[in-house]
Amino acid sequence: PSTIDAVDRAVTARTLRLSVEAAAAAAAADGDPAAGSADEALAAAPAAEEEALASLSDARTHVERCFADYLDDYKERAVASSFTEPVRFYFDTVGDTFGRDHVAVHGVNWFLAMLHAALGVQAPFLVDYEDRHVLGIADVWAAFSDEAWRIFSHPDHFGKQFGGIPALRERRSELLVAVVPSGQLPRGHRTLAPKTLGNLAVHPDSPAAVRATLARYADRFASFFAPEVFARRCFEALWSEMRPEHAGFRMAASALYNAYRVEAGAAEEDLIDHLYRDEYYTDLDAARAQDFLAWLGFLKASPQFTAATLRRLSAAEVITAAARGSLVRRALTESFLNVRPRPGPR
């Protein structure tokens, strides 16, 4: 942390200097007789740098706190839409109310253990890897048609309980294509503890059909985290500050945007103008939102953004950004530390 803090201070100092230099140049261009050099401006305000450093540090801490809260809630909703609610809907459809009422208590442990093993996903709630109550679990995507998944994965239904989705109640009978045994996932395989299913999902000697079935569950959960999907939902939710935990996000993110403009070469003065295409702020540019969240360290950067950043930064600046945990860490290794042999004499 001390190393990262030191590099952060260097990056912020560079950003501040560039801002002061730009202001001094603009004043000189306007013919302001009081305009001085950037060095004079910095020397005249020695406390400005420390104040900016403290302000950006606080802003980063607050933005990270808001994002962590949002991510936990988002993962819960993704689990609900990809497993918990579909399985509850299945048991309710076949009249097994006992199984339906135990999905969120026991069945979800099997799903979360599989996600942890296959994708490394950490659930925002405690998972019982030793759960011996094989209840509330079934191979739901072998029971329902693909149309059922399209309904559950619709943006309007994200995280909702099945009882609040009219299309499911109205089309219950046509969506069910098979009755599957309770306690088996995949169908034909009964594991006595969630950790066993997790191991089954990743063990190289597991049957290919089993791994393929479990991969479908992992893929459907992961689909909610596609960059173009997640970036839009994440930024709009945080920017709205609808939850008390997200209060202050706008101010903190706007403060960080000043540093982002320097590193990313953004032209707009305000974050909101940079991310929205229209004057009413209803048409979000999801690609730009993804780039900003990636710069914050929350998402993987797009190849285009990484390439553009590398073109703007010198080798020394890339090393600084990489040490800070920025998006160019991988690109640094590939582009600047890759020694290519020089052509020999003819």
C-alpha positions in Angstrom: 0.0 0.0 0.0 2.8 2.5 0.8 4.3 1.9 -2.7 1.0 2.4 -4.4 0.3 5.5 -2.3 3.7 7.0 -3.3 3.0 6.3 -7.0 -0.4 7.8 -6.7 1.1 10.9 -5.3 3.5 11.1 -8.3 0.7 10.6 -10.8 -1.5 13.2 -9.1 1.4 15.7 -8.9 1.9 15.2 -12.6 -1.8 15.8 -13.3 -1.8 19.0 -11.1 1.3 20.3 -12.9 -0.3 19.7 -16.3 -3.4 21.5 -15.2 -1.4 24.5 -13.9 0.7 24.6 -17.0 -2.4 24.6 -19.2 -3.9 27.4 -17.1 -0.7 29.5 -17.3 -0.5 29.0 -21.1 -4.1 30.0 -21.5 -3.6 33.1 -19.5 -0.5 34.1 -21.4 -2.4 33.5 -24.7 -5.1 35.9 -23.6 -2.5 38.5 -23.0 -2.9 38.6 -19.2 0.0 40.7 -17.9 -0.1 39.0 -14.6 0.3 35.6 -16.1 3.5 33.8 -15.0 5.1 30.5 -15.7 3.8 27.2 -14.4 6.7 27.0 -12.0 5.8 30.4 -10.6 2.2 29.3 -10.2 3.1 26.2 -8.4 5.6 28.0 -6.2 3.0 30.6 -5.3 0.6 27.9 -4.1 2.6 25.2 -2.3 -0.4 23.9 -0.5 -2.4 23.3 -3.7 -0.6 20.0 -4.5 -1.1 18.5 -1.0 -4.8 19.6 -1.1 -5.3 18.0 -4.5 -3.6 14.8 -3.4 -5.7 14.5 -0.3 -8.9 15.2 -2.3 -8.2 12.6 -5.0 -7.2 10.0 -2.4 -10.5 10.6 -0.5 -12.4 10.5 -3.8 -10.9 7.1 -4.8 -11.7 5.7 -1.4 -15.3 6.8 -1.6 -15.8 5.6 -5.2 -14.3 2.2 -4.3 -16.7 1.9 -1.3 -19.7 2.7 -3.4 -18.6 0.2 -6.1 -18.1 -2.6 -3.5 -21.6 -2.1 -2.2 -23.1 -2.1 -5.7 -21.1 -5.2 -6.7 -22.4 -7.2 -3.8 -26.0 -6.3 -4.5 -25.4 -7.0 -8.2 -24.0 -10.5 -7.6 -26.9 -11.4 -5.4 -29.3 -10.4 -8.2 -27.3 -12.3 -10.8 -27.5 -15.4 -8.7 -31.2 -15.0 -8.3 -31.8 -14.6 -12.1 -29.5 -17.4 -13.2 -30.3 -20.0 -10.6 -32.3 -19.3 -7.4 -35.5 -18.0 -9.0 -35.5 -20.4 -12.0 -35.1 -23.4 -9.6 -37.8 -22.0 -7.3 -40.1 -21.5 -10.4 -39.4 -25.1 -11.4 -40.4 -26.6 -8.1 -43.4 -24.4 -7.9 -44.5 -25.5 -11.4 -44.3 -29.2 -10.6 -46.0 -28.6 -7.2 -43.0 -29.3 -5.0 -43.4 -26.5 -2.4 -41.0 -28.2 0.0 -38.2 -28.1 -2.6 -39.2 -24.5 -3.6 -38.8 -23.2 -0.1 -35.4 -24.8 0.4 -33.6 -23.4 -2.7 -32.4 -20.2 -1.0 -31.5 -22.1 2.1 -29.7 -25.2 0.8 -29.8 -25.5 -3.0 -28.0 -22.3 -3.6 -24.9 -23.6 -1.8 -24.3 -26.1 -4.6 -24.6 -23.4 -7.3 -22.3 -21.0 -5.4 -19.7 -23.7 -4.8 -19.7 -24.5 -8.5 -19.3 -20.8 -9.4 -16.4 -20.4 -6.9 -14.6 -23.4 -8.3 -15.2 -22.7 -12.0 -15.0 -18.9 -12.1 -13.5 -17.8 -8.8 -16.6 -15.9 -7.9 -16.9 -14.9 -4.2 -20.5 -14.7 -3.0 -21.5 -11.7 -0.9 -23.0 -14.1 1.7 -21.8 -17.2 3.5 -21.6 -20.4 1.5 -21.9 -23.8 3.3 -19.5 -26.0 1.4 -20.3 -28.9 3.8 -24.1 -28.7 3.5 -25.5 -32.2 3.8 -29.1 -31.3 3.1 -29.5 -32.1 -0.5 -32.6 -30.0 -0.9 -33.8 -27.3 -3.3 -31.6 -28.3 -6.1 -32.4 -29.5 -9.6 -31.1 -29.4 -13.2 -33.4 -26.5 -14.0 -32.1 -25.7 -17.5 -32.7 -29.3 -18.5 -36.3 -28.8 -17.4 -37.1 -25.5 -19.1 -36.8 -24.3 -22.6 -34.5 -21.6 -23.8 -37.4 -19.2 -23.8 -37.6 -19.4 -20.1 -34.0 -18.2 -19.9 -34.7 -15.4 -22.2 -37.5 -14.3 -19.8 -35.3 -14.5 -16.7 -32.4 -12.8 -18.4 -34.4 -9.9 -19.7 -33.1 -6.5 -18.3 -36.5 -5.7 -16.8 -36.5 -9.0 -14.8 -33.0 -8.8 -13.5 -33.0 -10.0 -9.8 -36.8 -10.3 -9.6 -38.6 -13.1 -7.9 -40.4 -15.4 -10.4 -43.8 -14.4 -8.9 -43.2 -10.8 -10.1 -42.7 -11.8 -13.7 -46.1 -12.0 -15.5 -44.7 -13.9 -18.5 -43.7 -16.8 -16.4 -47.1 -17.2 -14.7 -48.9 -16.9 -18.1 -46.7 -19.4 -19.9 -45.8 -21.8 -17.2 -47.0 -25.0 -18.9 -45.3 -24.3 -22.3 -42.0 -23.4 -20.8 -41.6 -26.7 -19.0 -40.2 -29.3 -21.4 -39.1 -32.1 -18.9 -39.5 -33.1 -15.3 -36.1 -33.6 -13.6 -35.3 -35.3 -10.3 -34.8 -33.3 -7.2 -31.4 -33.4 -5.7 -29.5 -33.9 -8.9 -27.2 -31.4 -10.7 -26.5 -32.2 -13.4 -29.4 -34.6 -14.0 -28.2 -38.1 -13.1 -25.5 -36.9 -10.7 -26.3 -36.5 -7.0 -23.5 -35.0 -4.9 -23.6 -35.2 -1.1 -22.0 -31.8 -0.5 -21.6 -28.5 -2.4 -17.8 -28.8 -2.4 -18.1 -32.1 -4.3 -20.0 -30.4 -7.1 -17.4 -27.6 -7.2 -14.6 -30.2 -7.6 -16.6 -32.0 -10.2 -16.9 -28.9 -12.3 -13.2 -28.4 -12.6 -11.6 -31.8 -12.3 -10.0 -32.8 -15.6 -11.2 -36.4 -15.2 -14.9 -35.4 -14.8 -17.2 -36.6 -17.6 -17.3 -34.1 -20.5 -21.1 -34.0 -20.5 -21.1 -33.1 -16.8 -18.7 -30.2 -17.3 -20.6 -29.0 -20.3 -23.8 -28.9 -18.4 -22.3 -27.0 -15.5 -20.6 -24.7 -18.0 -24.0 -23.6 -19.1 -24.9 -22.5 -15.6 -21.6 -20.6 -15.2 -22.1 -19.0 -18.7 -25.6 -17.8 -17.8 -24.4 -16.3 -14.6 -21.4 -14.6 -16.3 -23.6 -13.2 -19.0 -24.8 -10.5 -16.6 -21.2 -9.3 -16.3 -20.6 -8.8 -20.0 -18.8 -5.4 -20.1 -21.4 -3.7 -22.3 -24.2 -4.9 -19.9 -22.5 -4.4 -16.5 -20.8 -1.0 -17.3 -24.1 0.6 -18.2 -26.1 -0.8 -15.2 -23.2 0.0 -12.8 -22.6 3.6 -13.7 -26.2 4.6 -14.0 -27.1 3.0 -10.7 -24.1 4.7 -8.9 -24.6 8.0 -10.6 -28.3 8.1 -9.6 -27.3 7.8 -5.9 -30.7 6.2 -5.3 -29.3 4.2 -2.4 -28.0 6.0 0.7 -24.8 4.0 0.5 -24.0 5.6 -2.9 -24.4 9.2 -1.8 -21.5 11.4 -2.9 -20.5 9.2 -5.8 -21.1 11.9 -8.3 -18.8 14.4 -6.6 -16.1 11.8 -6.0 -16.2 10.4 -9.6 -16.2 13.9 -11.0 -13.1 14.8 -9.0 -11.3 11.7 -10.3 -12.4 12.5 -13.9 -9.9 15.4 -13.8 -7.0 13.0 -13.5 -8.7 10.6 -16.0 -8.8 13.4 -18.6 -5.1 13.7 -18.5 -4.3 10.0 -18.8 -7.1 9.2 -21.3 -7.0 12.3 -23.4 -10.8 13.1 -22.9 -11.9 16.4 -24.3 -15.0 17.1 -22.3 -14.6 19.1 -19.1 -17.2 17.2 -17.1 -17.6 13.5 -16.6 -21.3 13.5 -17.3 -20.8 15.3 -20.7 -18.1 12.8 -21.5 -20.2 9.7 -20.9 -23.6 10.8 -22.3 -24.3 11.5 -26.0 -27.3 13.7 -25.6 -28.1 17.0 -23.8 -30.8 15.3 -21.6 -28.3 12.7 -20.3 -30.4 9.7 -21.3 -28.1 8.1 -23.9 -25.1 6.6 -22.1 -22.1 5.7 -24.1 -21.5 2.3 -22.6 -18.0 2.0 -24.2 -16.9 5.2 -22.5 -18.4 4.1 -19.2 -16.5 0.8 -19.5 -13.3 2.7 -20.1 -13.8 5.0 -17.1 -14.6 2.1 -14.8 -11.6 0.2 -16.2 -9.4 3.1 -15.4 -10.7 3.1 -11.9 -9.6 -0.6 -11.7 -13.1 -2.0 -11.6 -13.3 -3.6 -15.0 -11.0 -5.1 -17.6 -10.1 -2.4 -20.2 -11.2 -2.8 -23.8 -8.3 -3.4 -26.2 -9.0 -0.2 -28.0 -8.8 1.9 -24.8 -5.6 0.1 -23.7 -4.0 0.7 -27.1 -5.0 4.4 -27.1 -3.6 4.8 -23.6 -0.3 3.2 -24.5 0.1 5.6 -27.5 -0.3 8.6 -25.2 1.9 7.5 -22.4 5.7 7.3 -22.4 7.4 4.1 -21.1 8.1 5.7 -17.7 4.4 6.8 -17.4 3.2 3.3 -18.3 5.4 1.9 -15.5 3.9 4.4 -13.1 0.4 3.5 -14.1 1.0 -0.2 -14.0 2.4 0.1 -10.4 -0.7 2.0 -9.5 -2.8 -1.0 -10.6 -4.0 0.7 -13.7 -5.5 -0.9 -16.8 -2.2 -1.0 -18.7 -0.5 -3.7 -16.5 -0.9 -6.5 -19.0 -0.2 -4.2 -22.0 3.0 -3.0 -20.3 4.4 -6.5 -20.2 3.4 -7.2 -23.8 4.5 -3.9 -25.3 7.4 -2.4 -23.3 9.1 -5.4 -21.7 9.0 -7.6 -24.8 12.6 -7.5 -26.1 12.6 -7.9 -29.9 15.9 -9.0 -31.6 17.4 -6.4 -33.8 17.9 -7.3 -37.4 21.4 -8.5 -38.1 23.7 -7.3 -40.8 22.9 -8.3 -44.4 
